[in-house]
Amino acid sequence: MRIKSELLLLLLCLSVALARAQSPLVPDVQVRRVMDVQPHSVRVVFDPYTASLLYNTSDGNIYRLEPQGNGFRESLLHTAAEHGVEFLMSMRVHGPYLYLAGNIGNRNPYTVGIIKKGTRFPDGSVHWSTLVQTEPYETAGDYDHMIGGMALSPDGDSLYFSNGSRGDHGEVNSRSGMFPGLRNTPLTTKVFCVRTDSEGLILHYDSADLAEGPYLFVSGVRNFFDMDFAPNGHLFAVENSGDRDHNEEMNWLRKGRHYGFPWVMGETVNPLQYPGYDYTTDKLLPQNSYGKLLGLFGSDSTFPPPPPGLHFTDPVINMGPDCDKFKDTATGDIYDASDMGIGIKTFTAHRSPLGLIFDRYSALAAPYTGSGFMLGYSKGVDSANAFYPNNLGGPFLDSSEDLVHLQLKYDPAADNYRVYSTRIVGGFDGPVDAELAGNRIYVIENGSAAESPGLYEVTMPANPAKEKRPLVYPNPASDVLNLRYAPENPTLVIEVFSATGQQITKTEYTTYPGADQEWELDVSRWKPGIYYCRITDGNNRYTERFQLLDPSW
Protein backbone atom coordinates (compact mmCIF):
# COMPACT_ATOMS: atom_id res chain seq x y z
CA MET A 1 0.00 0.00 0.00
CA ARG A 2 1.55 3.25 -1.11
CA ILE A 3 -0.62 6.05 0.17
CA LYS A 4 2.13 7.10 2.46
CA SER A 5 4.50 4.16 2.66
CA GLU A 6 6.31 5.28 5.77
CA LEU A 7 3.08 5.59 7.75
CA LEU A 8 1.73 2.27 6.53
CA LEU A 9 4.91 0.56 7.68
CA LEU A 10 4.33 2.12 11.04
CA LEU A 11 0.79 0.82 11.31
CA LEU A 12 1.79 -2.67 10.28
CA CYS A 13 4.52 -2.76 12.90
CA LEU A 14 2.34 -1.82 15.84
CA SER A 15 2.03 -4.90 18.02
CA VAL A 16 -0.97 -3.73 20.01
CA ALA A 17 -3.92 -1.77 18.65
CA LEU A 18 -6.42 -0.36 21.09
CA ALA A 19 -10.10 -0.66 20.24
CA ARG A 20 -11.27 2.52 18.53
CA ALA A 21 -14.39 4.43 19.49
CA GLN A 22 -15.73 6.24 16.44
CA SER A 23 -17.66 9.25 17.66
CA PRO A 24 -19.40 12.28 16.15
CA LEU A 25 -17.76 15.56 17.11
CA VAL A 26 -20.71 17.75 16.06
CA PRO A 27 -24.52 17.53 16.54
CA ASP A 28 -26.90 15.85 14.05
CA VAL A 29 -24.32 13.32 12.83
CA GLN A 30 -24.43 9.59 13.62
CA VAL A 31 -21.83 6.93 12.92
CA ARG A 32 -21.95 3.14 13.07
CA ARG A 33 -19.59 0.35 12.08
CA VAL A 34 -21.34 -1.62 9.36
CA MET A 35 -18.96 -4.54 8.81
CA ASP A 36 -15.38 -5.78 8.64
CA VAL A 37 -13.65 -5.43 5.29
CA GLN A 38 -10.67 -7.13 3.70
CA PRO A 39 -7.12 -6.09 4.67
CA HIS A 40 -5.39 -3.54 2.42
CA SER A 41 -8.65 -1.92 1.35
CA VAL A 42 -8.10 1.20 -0.75
CA ARG A 43 -11.31 2.60 -2.29
CA VAL A 44 -15.05 2.54 -1.78
CA VAL A 45 -17.50 3.83 -4.43
CA PHE A 46 -21.24 3.91 -4.82
CA ASP A 47 -22.31 2.18 -8.04
CA PRO A 48 -25.69 3.39 -9.35
CA TYR A 49 -25.53 0.80 -12.14
CA THR A 50 -25.84 -2.10 -9.69
CA ALA A 51 -27.40 -0.15 -6.78
CA SER A 52 -24.58 -1.29 -4.49
CA LEU A 53 -21.29 -0.26 -2.94
CA LEU A 54 -18.01 -1.48 -4.41
CA TYR A 55 -14.64 -1.55 -2.70
CA ASN A 56 -11.24 -2.79 -3.74
CA THR A 57 -8.00 -3.95 -2.19
CA SER A 58 -4.53 -3.05 -3.44
CA ASP A 59 -3.96 -6.54 -4.89
CA GLY A 60 -6.76 -6.01 -7.42
CA ASN A 61 -9.75 -7.68 -5.78
CA ILE A 62 -13.07 -5.85 -6.16
CA TYR A 63 -15.96 -6.64 -3.82
CA ARG A 64 -19.64 -5.83 -4.17
CA LEU A 65 -21.68 -4.89 -1.10
CA GLU A 66 -25.43 -5.38 -1.53
CA PRO A 67 -27.82 -4.04 1.14
CA GLN A 68 -28.99 -6.80 3.45
CA GLY A 69 -31.00 -5.93 6.55
CA ASN A 70 -29.05 -3.39 8.54
CA GLY A 71 -25.80 -4.21 6.78
CA PHE A 72 -24.39 -5.61 3.56
CA ARG A 73 -23.74 -8.93 1.89
CA GLU A 74 -20.20 -9.10 0.46
CA SER A 75 -19.26 -10.96 -2.72
CA LEU A 76 -16.03 -11.05 -4.71
CA LEU A 77 -16.78 -9.43 -8.05
CA HIS A 78 -13.48 -9.16 -9.96
CA THR A 79 -9.81 -10.04 -9.52
CA ALA A 80 -6.56 -8.78 -11.01
CA ALA A 81 -6.47 -11.92 -13.17
CA GLU A 82 -9.61 -10.60 -14.91
CA HIS A 83 -8.90 -6.90 -15.30
CA GLY A 84 -5.09 -6.92 -15.33
CA VAL A 85 -4.30 -4.16 -12.80
CA GLU A 86 -1.86 -5.78 -10.37
CA PHE A 87 -1.55 -2.81 -8.00
CA LEU A 88 -5.02 -1.26 -7.91
CA MET A 89 -5.14 2.21 -6.36
CA SER A 90 -8.28 3.88 -7.75
CA MET A 91 -11.75 2.94 -8.95
CA ARG A 92 -14.57 5.03 -10.42
CA VAL A 93 -17.94 4.25 -12.02
CA HIS A 94 -20.15 6.04 -14.52
CA GLY A 95 -23.23 4.30 -15.89
CA PRO A 96 -22.26 0.84 -17.12
CA TYR A 97 -18.54 1.69 -17.12
CA LEU A 98 -16.07 0.75 -14.38
CA TYR A 99 -12.67 2.47 -14.46
CA LEU A 100 -9.59 1.12 -12.66
CA ALA A 101 -6.24 2.84 -12.17
CA GLY A 102 -2.96 1.47 -10.91
CA ASN A 103 0.31 -0.13 -11.95
CA ILE A 104 1.71 -3.33 -13.35
CA GLY A 105 5.03 -4.41 -11.89
CA ASN A 106 5.00 -2.03 -8.96
CA ARG A 107 7.65 -4.08 -7.10
CA ASN A 108 9.88 -4.55 -10.16
CA PRO A 109 12.66 -2.25 -11.34
CA TYR A 110 10.30 -0.99 -14.06
CA THR A 111 6.57 -0.39 -13.89
CA VAL A 112 3.71 0.52 -16.23
CA GLY A 113 0.88 2.79 -15.17
CA ILE A 114 -2.44 1.65 -16.56
CA ILE A 115 -6.11 2.66 -16.70
CA LYS A 116 -8.60 -0.10 -17.52
CA LYS A 117 -12.20 0.35 -18.61
CA GLY A 118 -14.77 -2.31 -17.88
CA THR A 119 -17.93 -2.17 -20.00
CA ARG A 120 -20.66 -3.99 -18.10
CA PHE A 121 -23.62 -5.69 -19.72
CA PRO A 122 -27.07 -6.59 -18.32
CA ASP A 123 -26.20 -10.31 -18.33
CA GLY A 124 -23.38 -9.64 -15.85
CA SER A 125 -20.51 -9.98 -18.32
CA VAL A 126 -17.75 -7.37 -18.51
CA HIS A 127 -15.52 -6.43 -21.42
CA TRP A 128 -12.16 -5.08 -20.24
CA SER A 129 -10.17 -2.73 -22.42
CA THR A 130 -7.06 -0.61 -21.86
CA LEU A 131 -7.97 3.05 -22.00
CA VAL A 132 -4.42 4.32 -21.55
CA GLN A 133 -1.07 3.10 -20.27
CA THR A 134 2.40 4.52 -19.83
CA GLU A 135 5.58 3.31 -21.36
CA PRO A 136 7.72 1.49 -18.76
CA TYR A 137 9.49 3.75 -16.28
CA GLU A 138 11.81 3.26 -13.31
CA THR A 139 10.42 2.51 -9.86
CA ALA A 140 12.02 3.87 -6.70
CA GLY A 141 11.43 1.40 -3.88
CA ASP A 142 11.20 3.84 -0.96
CA TYR A 143 8.71 6.71 -1.24
CA ASP A 144 7.42 5.57 -4.63
CA HIS A 145 4.10 7.30 -5.41
CA MET A 146 2.73 5.78 -8.57
CA ILE A 147 -0.74 5.99 -10.14
CA GLY A 148 -2.97 7.21 -7.31
CA GLY A 149 -5.84 9.67 -7.51
CA MET A 150 -8.42 9.45 -10.28
CA ALA A 151 -11.50 11.55 -11.03
CA LEU A 152 -14.22 11.45 -13.67
CA SER A 153 -15.69 14.63 -15.10
CA PRO A 154 -19.35 15.02 -14.06
CA ASP A 155 -20.51 14.20 -17.60
CA GLY A 156 -18.35 11.07 -17.65
CA ASP A 157 -16.49 12.16 -20.80
CA SER A 158 -13.03 12.75 -19.33
CA LEU A 159 -10.85 10.93 -16.84
CA TYR A 160 -8.10 12.56 -14.76
CA PHE A 161 -5.37 10.57 -13.01
CA SER A 162 -2.27 11.39 -11.01
CA ASN A 163 1.16 9.76 -11.29
CA GLY A 164 3.09 10.88 -8.22
CA SER A 165 6.76 11.38 -7.44
CA ARG A 166 9.37 8.67 -7.20
CA GLY A 167 10.82 10.01 -3.98
CA ASP A 168 10.19 12.11 -0.89
CA HIS A 169 11.29 15.61 -1.91
CA GLY A 170 12.92 15.41 -5.34
CA GLU A 171 16.05 13.58 -4.18
CA VAL A 172 18.05 11.08 -6.22
CA ASN A 173 16.46 7.67 -5.86
CA SER A 174 18.70 5.17 -7.62
CA ARG A 175 16.95 2.06 -6.30
CA SER A 176 20.11 0.57 -4.80
CA GLY A 177 22.28 1.78 -7.67
CA MET A 178 20.15 0.46 -10.56
CA PHE A 179 19.32 3.97 -11.80
CA PRO A 180 22.29 6.23 -10.95
CA GLY A 181 21.42 9.89 -10.54
CA LEU A 182 17.72 9.44 -11.31
CA ARG A 183 15.22 11.67 -9.53
CA ASN A 184 11.90 11.84 -11.37
CA THR A 185 10.93 10.82 -14.88
CA PRO A 186 8.93 12.51 -17.66
CA LEU A 187 5.92 10.41 -16.57
CA THR A 188 5.98 11.19 -12.83
CA THR A 189 4.83 14.23 -10.77
CA LYS A 190 1.95 14.87 -13.17
CA VAL A 191 -1.81 14.66 -13.66
CA PHE A 192 -3.05 13.48 -17.05
CA CYS A 193 -6.45 13.78 -18.70
CA VAL A 194 -7.86 11.47 -21.37
CA ARG A 195 -11.27 10.99 -22.94
CA THR A 196 -13.17 7.99 -21.66
CA ASP A 197 -14.05 6.85 -25.19
CA SER A 198 -10.32 6.36 -25.93
CA GLU A 199 -8.73 2.95 -26.30
CA GLY A 200 -5.10 1.88 -26.34
CA LEU A 201 -3.51 5.29 -25.73
CA ILE A 202 0.19 5.35 -24.84
CA LEU A 203 1.86 8.01 -22.68
CA HIS A 204 5.45 8.19 -23.89
CA TYR A 205 8.58 8.52 -21.78
CA ASP A 206 9.35 11.85 -23.44
CA SER A 207 8.98 15.27 -21.78
CA ALA A 208 8.71 17.19 -25.06
CA ASP A 209 6.13 14.78 -26.45
CA LEU A 210 4.02 15.03 -23.30
CA ALA A 211 4.29 18.84 -23.19
CA GLU A 212 3.15 19.16 -26.80
CA GLY A 213 0.47 16.47 -26.61
CA PRO A 214 -3.13 16.73 -25.43
CA TYR A 215 -2.93 14.54 -22.31
CA LEU A 216 -0.78 16.44 -19.80
CA PHE A 217 -3.07 18.38 -17.45
CA VAL A 218 -0.90 19.73 -14.57
CA SER A 219 2.63 19.26 -13.21
CA GLY A 220 4.46 19.69 -9.90
CA VAL A 221 2.64 16.88 -8.11
CA ARG A 222 4.03 14.91 -5.16
CA ASN A 223 1.10 12.59 -4.48
CA PHE A 224 -2.43 13.67 -5.42
CA PHE A 225 -3.94 10.48 -4.05
CA ASP A 226 -7.47 11.91 -4.07
CA MET A 227 -9.21 14.18 -6.57
CA ASP A 228 -12.86 15.13 -7.00
CA PHE A 229 -15.10 17.65 -8.72
CA ALA A 230 -16.98 20.24 -6.69
CA PRO A 231 -20.61 21.06 -7.62
CA ASN A 232 -19.44 24.03 -9.71
CA GLY A 233 -17.27 21.77 -11.89
CA HIS A 234 -13.90 22.78 -10.41
CA LEU A 235 -11.47 19.92 -9.83
CA PHE A 236 -9.67 19.70 -6.48
CA ALA A 237 -6.92 17.44 -5.17
CA VAL A 238 -5.39 16.75 -1.76
CA GLU A 239 -1.76 15.82 -1.30
CA ASN A 240 0.37 14.46 1.54
CA SER A 241 3.71 15.94 2.55
CA GLY A 242 7.17 14.45 2.71
CA ASP A 243 9.13 13.75 5.86
CA ARG A 244 9.63 17.42 6.64
CA ASP A 245 6.95 19.10 8.73
CA HIS A 246 5.56 21.31 5.97
CA ASN A 247 1.87 21.75 5.27
CA GLU A 248 -0.09 19.24 3.21
CA GLU A 249 -1.85 20.73 0.25
CA MET A 250 -5.33 21.08 -1.17
CA ASN A 251 -5.18 22.41 -4.72
CA TRP A 252 -7.60 23.72 -7.31
CA LEU A 253 -6.39 22.04 -10.50
CA ARG A 254 -6.33 24.13 -13.66
CA LYS A 255 -4.86 22.95 -16.94
CA GLY A 256 -1.26 23.88 -17.58
CA ARG A 257 -0.52 24.89 -13.98
CA HIS A 258 2.50 23.80 -11.95
CA TYR A 259 1.94 23.09 -8.23
CA GLY A 260 5.47 23.51 -6.97
CA PHE A 261 6.96 20.08 -6.33
CA PRO A 262 9.84 19.59 -5.69
CA TRP A 263 10.81 23.25 -5.18
CA VAL A 264 7.90 24.33 -2.99
CA MET A 265 5.71 22.11 -0.77
CA GLY A 266 2.84 23.59 1.17
CA GLU A 267 4.05 27.16 1.56
CA THR A 268 7.61 26.05 2.38
CA VAL A 269 10.50 26.37 -0.01
CA ASN A 270 12.45 23.11 -0.20
CA PRO A 271 15.87 23.96 1.35
CA LEU A 272 17.59 20.95 -0.20
CA GLN A 273 17.67 22.78 -3.53
CA TYR A 274 20.26 25.19 -2.09
CA PRO A 275 23.97 24.45 -1.49
CA GLY A 276 25.04 23.87 2.09
CA TYR A 277 21.81 22.40 3.44
CA ASP A 278 22.41 21.04 6.96
CA TYR A 279 19.72 18.72 8.30
CA THR A 280 20.93 19.19 11.87
CA THR A 281 19.66 22.78 11.82
CA ASP A 282 16.45 22.11 9.90
CA LYS A 283 13.62 22.88 12.33
CA LEU A 284 11.06 21.17 10.08
CA LEU A 285 12.88 17.84 9.88
CA PRO A 286 12.13 15.39 12.72
CA GLN A 287 15.57 14.19 13.72
CA ASN A 288 14.41 10.57 13.92
CA SER A 289 12.46 10.63 10.65
CA TYR A 290 12.47 7.62 8.34
CA GLY A 291 13.92 9.59 5.43
CA LYS A 292 16.77 10.87 7.55
CA LEU A 293 17.62 7.31 8.61
CA LEU A 294 17.73 6.37 4.93
CA GLY A 295 20.19 9.18 4.24
CA LEU A 296 17.83 11.21 2.06
CA PHE A 297 18.48 14.52 3.85
CA GLY A 298 21.98 15.66 3.13
CA SER A 299 23.64 18.36 1.08
CA ASP A 300 22.55 17.88 -2.55
CA SER A 301 24.79 19.89 -4.86
CA THR A 302 23.18 18.61 -8.06
CA PHE A 303 19.58 19.42 -7.09
CA PRO A 304 18.19 21.01 -10.27
CA PRO A 305 16.87 24.59 -10.10
CA PRO A 306 13.36 25.33 -11.39
CA PRO A 307 13.20 26.20 -15.10
CA PRO A 308 13.47 29.96 -15.71
CA GLY A 309 10.11 31.71 -15.67
CA LEU A 310 8.21 28.78 -14.15
CA HIS A 311 5.26 30.03 -12.09
CA PHE A 312 3.94 28.01 -9.15
CA THR A 313 0.22 27.93 -8.32
CA ASP A 314 -0.47 28.28 -4.61
CA PRO A 315 -2.48 25.76 -2.62
CA VAL A 316 -5.88 26.59 -1.15
CA ILE A 317 -5.68 28.59 2.11
CA ASN A 318 -7.02 26.77 5.19
CA MET A 319 -8.73 29.11 7.64
CA GLY A 320 -9.42 26.41 10.26
CA PRO A 321 -10.69 26.03 12.89
CA ASP A 322 -9.21 22.52 12.55
CA CYS A 323 -6.36 20.79 10.69
CA ASP A 324 -4.31 24.02 10.71
CA LYS A 325 -1.31 23.48 12.99
CA PHE A 326 2.07 24.56 11.66
CA LYS A 327 5.72 24.74 12.72
CA ASP A 328 7.77 27.90 12.72
CA THR A 329 10.65 27.36 10.28
CA ALA A 330 13.08 29.28 12.49
CA THR A 331 12.25 27.82 15.90
CA GLY A 332 10.29 24.62 15.34
CA ASP A 333 7.57 25.89 17.67
CA ILE A 334 4.02 24.72 16.92
CA TYR A 335 1.15 27.14 16.41
CA ASP A 336 -2.55 26.99 15.60
CA ALA A 337 -3.11 29.28 12.61
CA SER A 338 -6.80 30.06 13.19
CA ASP A 339 -6.10 30.89 16.84
CA MET A 340 -3.73 33.52 15.47
CA GLY A 341 -6.29 34.79 12.96
CA ILE A 342 -4.33 33.61 9.91
CA GLY A 343 -4.56 30.82 7.34
CA ILE A 344 -2.04 28.25 6.12
CA LYS A 345 -1.48 26.38 2.84
CA THR A 346 -3.30 23.97 3.59
CA PHE A 347 -3.41 21.26 6.35
CA THR A 348 -1.34 20.14 9.34
CA ALA A 349 1.75 18.20 8.26
CA HIS A 350 1.48 14.39 8.04
CA ARG A 351 -2.33 14.21 8.28
CA SER A 352 -2.19 12.44 4.89
CA PRO A 353 -5.51 13.84 3.57
CA LEU A 354 -7.48 11.20 1.68
CA GLY A 355 -11.06 10.40 0.72
CA LEU A 356 -11.91 13.76 -0.89
CA ILE A 357 -15.61 13.91 -1.85
CA PHE A 358 -18.22 16.60 -2.55
CA ASP A 359 -21.97 16.83 -2.03
CA ARG A 360 -22.43 17.32 -5.75
CA TYR A 361 -26.22 16.84 -5.79
CA SER A 362 -27.06 18.91 -2.67
CA ALA A 363 -28.24 15.86 -0.72
CA LEU A 364 -27.15 17.28 2.64
CA ALA A 365 -28.72 19.93 4.83
CA ALA A 366 -26.97 23.20 5.77
CA PRO A 367 -24.18 23.79 6.62
CA TYR A 368 -23.08 20.76 4.58
CA THR A 369 -25.02 21.45 1.35
CA GLY A 370 -22.62 21.34 -1.60
CA SER A 371 -19.61 21.01 0.71
CA GLY A 372 -16.53 18.84 0.55
CA PHE A 373 -15.26 16.21 2.98
CA MET A 374 -11.92 14.51 3.53
CA LEU A 375 -10.27 11.97 5.81
CA GLY A 376 -7.14 12.28 7.93
CA TYR A 377 -5.35 8.95 7.47
CA SER A 378 -2.51 9.23 9.98
CA LYS A 379 -2.73 9.03 13.74
CA GLY A 380 -1.74 12.30 15.41
CA VAL A 381 0.73 12.92 18.22
CA ASP A 382 0.18 15.10 21.27
CA SER A 383 3.52 16.90 21.34
CA ALA A 384 6.29 17.99 19.01
CA ASN A 385 8.67 15.37 20.39
CA ALA A 386 6.34 12.36 20.60
CA PHE A 387 7.00 9.77 17.90
CA TYR A 388 5.94 6.24 17.19
CA PRO A 389 8.12 3.17 16.86
CA ASN A 390 10.20 3.00 13.69
CA ASN A 391 11.11 6.65 14.27
CA LEU A 392 8.04 7.91 12.43
CA GLY A 393 5.99 10.95 13.38
CA GLY A 394 2.37 11.88 12.88
CA PRO A 395 0.50 15.18 12.64
CA PHE A 396 1.56 17.23 15.66
CA LEU A 397 -1.07 18.36 18.17
CA ASP A 398 -3.74 17.13 15.75
CA SER A 399 -5.67 13.92 16.42
CA SER A 400 -6.38 13.18 12.73
CA GLU A 401 -7.82 9.73 11.76
CA ASP A 402 -11.07 11.58 11.22
CA LEU A 403 -13.74 12.84 8.82
CA VAL A 404 -13.43 16.57 8.13
CA HIS A 405 -16.02 18.97 6.71
CA LEU A 406 -14.60 21.35 4.08
CA GLN A 407 -16.38 24.59 3.19
CA LEU A 408 -14.79 26.24 0.16
CA LYS A 409 -15.12 29.93 -0.62
CA TYR A 410 -13.71 31.55 -3.74
CA ASP A 411 -11.46 34.57 -3.20
CA PRO A 412 -11.54 36.69 -6.40
CA ALA A 413 -8.60 38.83 -5.27
CA ALA A 414 -6.35 35.77 -5.09
CA ASP A 415 -8.16 33.87 -7.87
CA ASN A 416 -8.09 30.90 -5.54
CA TYR A 417 -10.11 29.32 -2.75
CA ARG A 418 -10.15 29.42 1.00
CA VAL A 419 -11.27 26.35 2.91
CA TYR A 420 -12.84 26.22 6.36
CA SER A 421 -12.13 22.80 7.87
CA THR A 422 -14.02 21.26 10.80
CA ARG A 423 -13.58 17.77 12.24
CA ILE A 424 -16.97 16.04 12.45
CA VAL A 425 -16.16 12.37 13.26
CA GLY A 426 -13.09 10.99 15.03
CA GLY A 427 -11.67 7.65 16.14
CA PHE A 428 -11.09 5.76 12.89
CA ASP A 429 -8.11 3.46 12.32
CA GLY A 430 -6.30 4.44 9.15
CA PRO A 431 -9.37 5.68 7.20
CA VAL A 432 -8.40 5.53 3.55
CA ASP A 433 -11.42 6.46 1.44
CA ALA A 434 -14.94 7.89 1.64
CA GLU A 435 -18.03 7.90 -0.55
CA LEU A 436 -21.29 9.84 -0.38
CA ALA A 437 -24.55 7.99 -1.17
CA GLY A 438 -27.60 10.12 -0.47
CA ASN A 439 -27.13 11.58 3.00
CA ARG A 440 -24.78 8.79 4.10
CA ILE A 441 -21.00 8.97 3.96
CA TYR A 442 -19.26 5.59 3.87
CA VAL A 443 -15.74 5.46 5.32
CA ILE A 444 -13.46 2.49 4.71
CA GLU A 445 -10.34 1.78 6.76
CA ASN A 446 -7.01 0.42 5.68
CA GLY A 447 -6.43 -0.37 9.34
CA SER A 448 -3.55 -1.86 11.31
CA ALA A 449 -2.32 -5.46 11.47
CA ALA A 450 -3.79 -6.02 14.92
CA GLU A 451 -7.31 -4.78 14.27
CA SER A 452 -9.73 -5.67 11.46
CA PRO A 453 -10.37 -2.71 9.16
CA GLY A 454 -14.01 -1.72 8.93
CA LEU A 455 -16.64 0.03 6.83
CA TYR A 456 -18.54 2.80 8.60
CA GLU A 457 -21.77 4.58 7.79
CA VAL A 458 -21.92 8.24 8.78
CA THR A 459 -25.48 9.56 8.58
CA MET A 460 -25.63 13.27 7.85
CA PRO A 461 -28.69 15.55 8.05
CA ALA A 462 -30.61 15.32 4.77
CA ASN A 463 -31.49 18.40 2.75
CA PRO A 464 -35.27 18.94 3.10
CA ALA A 465 -35.24 21.37 0.18
CA LYS A 466 -33.68 18.92 -2.28
CA GLU A 467 -35.71 18.61 -5.47
CA LYS A 468 -37.66 15.35 -5.31
CA ARG A 469 -38.73 15.15 -8.92
CA PRO A 470 -36.64 13.08 -11.30
CA LEU A 471 -34.48 14.79 -13.90
CA VAL A 472 -34.98 13.51 -17.47
CA TYR A 473 -32.35 14.66 -19.96
CA PRO A 474 -31.41 15.56 -22.63
CA ASN A 475 -34.76 16.93 -23.69
CA PRO A 476 -35.17 16.80 -26.64
CA ALA A 477 -33.33 13.47 -26.96
CA SER A 478 -32.16 11.60 -30.04
CA ASP A 479 -30.53 8.28 -29.17
CA VAL A 480 -30.14 8.07 -25.37
CA LEU A 481 -32.43 9.31 -22.59
CA ASN A 482 -31.01 9.67 -19.08
CA LEU A 483 -32.96 9.76 -15.84
CA ARG A 484 -31.48 10.93 -12.52
CA TYR A 485 -33.41 10.40 -9.30
CA ALA A 486 -32.94 9.60 -5.60
CA PRO A 487 -35.49 6.83 -4.88
CA GLU A 488 -37.10 6.31 -1.48
CA ASN A 489 -37.77 2.60 -1.98
CA PRO A 490 -35.63 -0.44 -2.89
CA THR A 491 -37.43 -0.94 -6.23
CA LEU A 492 -38.29 1.54 -8.96
CA VAL A 493 -40.45 1.11 -12.07
CA ILE A 494 -39.76 3.15 -15.19
CA GLU A 495 -42.37 3.18 -17.98
CA VAL A 496 -42.45 5.07 -21.26
CA PHE A 497 -45.65 5.85 -23.16
CA SER A 498 -46.28 7.36 -26.58
CA ALA A 499 -48.39 10.49 -26.99
CA THR A 500 -51.40 8.24 -27.68
CA GLY A 501 -50.93 6.34 -24.41
CA GLN A 502 -49.32 3.18 -25.84
CA GLN A 503 -46.81 1.62 -23.43
CA ILE A 504 -43.41 1.42 -25.15
CA THR A 505 -41.36 -0.10 -22.33
CA LYS A 506 -41.62 -1.03 -18.65
CA THR A 507 -38.66 -2.04 -16.46
CA GLU A 508 -38.30 -2.64 -12.72
CA TYR A 509 -34.96 -1.71 -11.16
CA THR A 510 -33.34 -2.54 -7.82
CA THR A 511 -32.26 0.71 -6.19
CA TYR A 512 -30.20 2.10 -3.33
CA PRO A 513 -32.72 4.23 -1.40
CA GLY A 514 -31.70 7.81 -0.71
CA ALA A 515 -28.81 7.98 -3.17
CA ASP A 516 -28.86 9.80 -6.49
CA GLN A 517 -28.83 7.20 -9.24
CA GLU A 518 -28.94 7.32 -13.01
CA TRP A 519 -30.64 5.13 -15.58
CA GLU A 520 -30.01 5.17 -19.31
CA LEU A 521 -32.70 4.28 -21.87
CA ASP A 522 -31.82 3.41 -25.46
CA VAL A 523 -34.36 5.35 -27.56
CA SER A 524 -32.43 5.23 -30.83
CA ARG A 525 -34.98 2.92 -32.54
CA TRP A 526 -38.08 4.81 -31.49
CA LYS A 527 -39.96 7.08 -33.87
CA PRO A 528 -39.55 10.85 -33.42
CA GLY A 529 -42.34 12.48 -31.45
CA ILE A 530 -43.66 13.23 -27.97
CA TYR A 531 -43.33 10.65 -25.18
CA TYR A 532 -44.06 10.42 -21.46
CA CYS A 533 -41.75 8.80 -18.89
CA ARG A 534 -43.51 7.57 -15.75
CA ILE A 535 -41.48 6.76 -12.63
CA THR A 536 -43.12 4.80 -9.82
CA ASP A 537 -41.30 4.81 -6.49
CA GLY A 538 -43.56 3.13 -3.93
CA ASN A 539 -46.45 5.57 -3.42
CA ASN A 540 -44.60 8.29 -5.34
CA ARG A 541 -45.37 8.63 -9.03
CA TYR A 542 -43.92 11.18 -11.44
CA THR A 543 -44.59 11.70 -15.15
CA GLU A 544 -42.12 13.66 -17.28
CA ARG A 545 -42.77 14.72 -20.88
CA PHE A 546 -39.93 14.56 -23.40
CA GLN A 547 -39.44 14.93 -27.13
CA LEU A 548 -37.57 12.49 -29.33
CA LEU A 549 -35.83 13.86 -32.42
CA ASP A 550 -34.69 12.06 -35.56
CA PRO A 551 -31.00 11.14 -34.88
CA SER A 552 -30.10 12.22 -38.41
CA TRP A 553 -31.14 15.84 -37.74
Secondary structure, 3 states (H helix, E strand, C coil): CCCCHHHHHHHHHCCCCCCCCCEECCCCCEEEEEEECCCCEEEEEEECCCCEEEEEECCCCEEEEEEECCEEEEEEEECHHHHCCCEEEEEEEECCEEEEEEEECCCCCEEEEEEEEEEECCCCCEEEEEEEEECCEECCCCCECCEEEEEECCCCCEEEEEECCECCCCCCCCCCCCCCCCCCCCCCCEEEEEECCCCCEEECCCHHHHHHCCCEEEECCCCEEEEEECCCCCEEEEECCCCCCCCECEEEECCCCECCCCCEECCEECHHHCCCCCHHHCCCCCCCCHHHHCCCCCCCCCCCCCCCCCCCCCCCEEEEECCCEEECCCCCCEEECHHHCCCECCECCCCCEEEEEECCCCCECCCCCCCEEEEECCECECCCCCCCHHHCCCCECCCECEEEEEEEEEECCCCEEEEEEEEEEECCCCEEEEEEECCEEEEEECCCCCCCCEEEEEECCECCCCCCCCEEECCCECCEEEEEECCCCCEEEEEEEECCCCEEEEEEEECCCCCCEEEEEECCCCCCEEEEEEEEECCEEEEEEEEECCCCC
